[in-house]
Amino acid sequence: MVFSITIATLSVKNLMPTMMPPHLLFDLTFLLPIVAGCLTYAVLKTMREGYMYELNRRYYRLRPPR
């Protein structure tokens, strides 16, 4: 989603020349989705670990799947 927004902004860069320098916009188009993906992964990974995650982990440690 972030990549689609940034690539759309890059495609209309001639309509807003005073807003941002072109080289900075080009760099953000390809770096911002990677940063957003890493940040989203970290947030979702920390949200996964909760009470039910610990119960499931103990259960499968005692009784491994076949």
N, C-alpha and C positions, 0 to 999 in steps of 0.2 A: 504494500500500500504506500509506503514511504517512497519507494522507487518510482511508482507511477506518478506521484505528486511532483517529485523533483524532476523527472524527465519531462513532464508537462510544462513545468516552469522553465526548463531549459529550452523547450521548443518555442516559447513565446518571449524569449529574452530580448528580441528586437522591439517589442512593444513597451518594455520598461527598462530603458538603458540607464537611467539615473539611479535606479534602485540598488543595484549591486554590480560590481565589476564582473565582466564575463568570465575571467579565469577563476574567480572565487565561486561563481555559480556552477561552473563545470566541475570543479573539485568537489563541491557539496553534493552534486548530483550523484556521484559515484561513491563518496565516502559516508554520507549521511545514512543511507540504507544499511550499510554494514554496521555502523555504530548503533543504529536503532535496533537491528537484529540482535546484536550482542546484549544490549540493555534489556530487551524483551526476554531473551533466553534466561538471563540472570534473575529477572523478576519472577518469571514463571517457575524457575527451578527452586527459588526460595519459597514460593507459595505452595509448591507441591509437598514440601516436608511439613507435615502436621500430625495430628493425632492418628488419623486413619492410615497415613503412610507408615507410621511406626508400627501399628497393629499388623498391617499387611506384611511388613518386613519381618516381624517376629514369626508370623504364621508360616511364611514360606521358608524361613530358616529352620523351623521345626519340621515342616512337612513340604519338602521340595516338590515342584510339579513333575508329573510323569512324562 
